[in-house]
Structures are given as structure tokens and as C-alpha cells.
Amino acid sequence: MRVYTSVGMVLLTCATLLGWTSGRDQGKAPTLREMLREKPTADPGQFPQDLLDRPIHEEKRGKRYVQLSFHESPSAQRLLVLSRDLKLRRELYGWELATLPDERIVYHHSQVHVAPTHQLEISIFDPATLTANQIYPPTPHQPVRREFIARVDRAYRERGEDWFRVNNHHMDAERFNSALTGAVRVDAAGRWLTFTVRFGNAEPSNDPVAFAQLVHVSCSLTGRMAQIQCRERAASQPR
């Protein structure tokens, strides 16, 4: 069982492994432009121009692919997926949660930091086929989610439409706050992904929902990308 408690704990320091530290202060994070200079066959023109001179926030090397991660805001990152010869495969708007044994990437979608609510969204990307599929939240809504949406809707109606208009809130019960909590786990064979989600608020926010619930999620990673299914089950009663 592989456990991913945070992005930082699982990423390798690949600047040294790939030889991206020569001629530079090893304590200083390299920029993408500096990395490309040390790979003469790489073409800087294939990359987003606004990223070339940014320090690389996180680096990870697999057998076939390299991941480079950049911060955008406290709620947003951009993830570049490259081949080992530094050819760009895809830019993803989010950050890695887990890399499977076959090097498919499970990633957390970036979010608008100032939005009234933030919803956990997770996708999986296959660098070999350049295909991606959102796997969470599952659709159609499963019972634990339907019940929580109904409770949020009641809370919103009790607050009244005027409050939502004044506070520039969407008043959409389906877009309730949800966040990953604890570890993301992948079994050794890369067949199952499991994690826990907190529905609702764990602390005061600009949202009338003052209750929360923990939900366990398990996702079968076998079969075709479009067939990946996630299941939610209550881990606690709403409180």
C-alpha cells in the first residue's frame, strides 16, 4: 500500500538526479529555462512562456515521464508532464496526488481561491495516451452526497436569498464545500485508490453551512479510463 500524505512528501528531488544543478547554487530552485538550457535538444518554445522563468516548485521523475509543478495561488497549481527528453506532453491545471505504477497521474483540480465555496475535484491523466478523465465527485450523485445536498439546501433556504445576494454567494447546494483530508492511498498493484473527504465546513467561513461529515471514497482503477468508478460511503454522521 502506498500512502501519499501530501504532495511535498512524495516528490523526489530530481534536479540532482537529472543533472540539473551544474553551474548553479544547489540551494536555489532552478527555473524551467535553466533546465532546458542543460538539455540542448529541448525546445523552450513548446512551453507556456509565463512559466519559463519561474522557479520549479516541485519535481518528480518516473521511468518515462517527468513532472514539474508551479504554484499559482494557495488554491491553484499548474503541472507540466514531460517525456524524459523534456518534450511537453500536457499541462494540467492542478497538482499531483498520486502517480500509479503505470505512471498515470491522479491529480487535484486547482480552485479559484476567492470563491465562496470550494469543491474537491479529482481527475486521472494518462501521459501515454494524453487522455484525462474526472473521477471525483462521482456522477450521478450517490446516496451520501444526495442526503448532504438536501441538508445544505435546507440551510441555504433558511438563510434566505437576500443574504446570498449581499454576500455574492452562488446558493447552489450541489457546490458545497468539500476537501481532501488525511492520506491518499494506492494499493501496490495500482488497482484501488482510497481517500477520505470532508463534506461541509471544518472552520468558520463565508458560508451558512456550519456542519460537516466525513466520507470514505474508494475508486477502482482497472479497466478503461472512462470506466473508472468511485464509491462514497459515510464515515461519520453529519454534525
Stockholm file with secondary structure:
# STOCKHOLM 1.0

chainA/1-239         MRVYTSVGMVLLTCATLLGWTSGRDQGKAPTLREMLREKPTADPGQFPQDLLDRPIHEEKRGKRYVQLSFHESPSAQRLLVLSRDLKLRRELYGWELATLPDERIVYHHSQVHVAPTHQLEISIFDPATLTANQIYPPTPHQPVRREFIARVDRAYRERGEDWFRVNNHHMDAERFNSALTGAVRVDAAGRWLTFTVRFGNAEPSNDPVAFAQLVHVSCSLTGRMAQIQCRERAASQPR
#=GR chainA/1-239 SS CEEESCHHHHCCCHHHHTTTTTTSCTTSCCBHHHHHHTSTTCCGGGSCGGGTTSBCSEEEECSSEEEEEEEEETTEEEEEEEETTCCEEEEESEEEEEECTTCCEEEEECCCTTSSCCCCCEEEEETTTTEEEEEESCSSCCHHHHHHHHHHHHHHHHHCHHHHHHTTCCCCGGGCCEEEEEEEEECTTSCEEEEEEEEECSSCCSSSCCCEEEEEEEEECCSCGGGCEEEEEESSCCC
#=GC SS_cons         CEEESCHHHHCCCHHHHTTTTTTSCTTSCCBHHHHHHTSTTCCGGGSCGGGTTSBCSEEEECSSEEEEEEEEETTEEEEEEEETTCCEEEEESEEEEEECTTCCEEEEECCCTTSSCCCCCEEEEETTTTEEEEEESCSSCCHHHHHHHHHHHHHHHHHCHHHHHHTTCCCCGGGCCEEEEEEEEECTTSCEEEEEEEEECSSCCSSSCCCEEEEEEEEECCSCGGGCEEEEEESSCCC
//
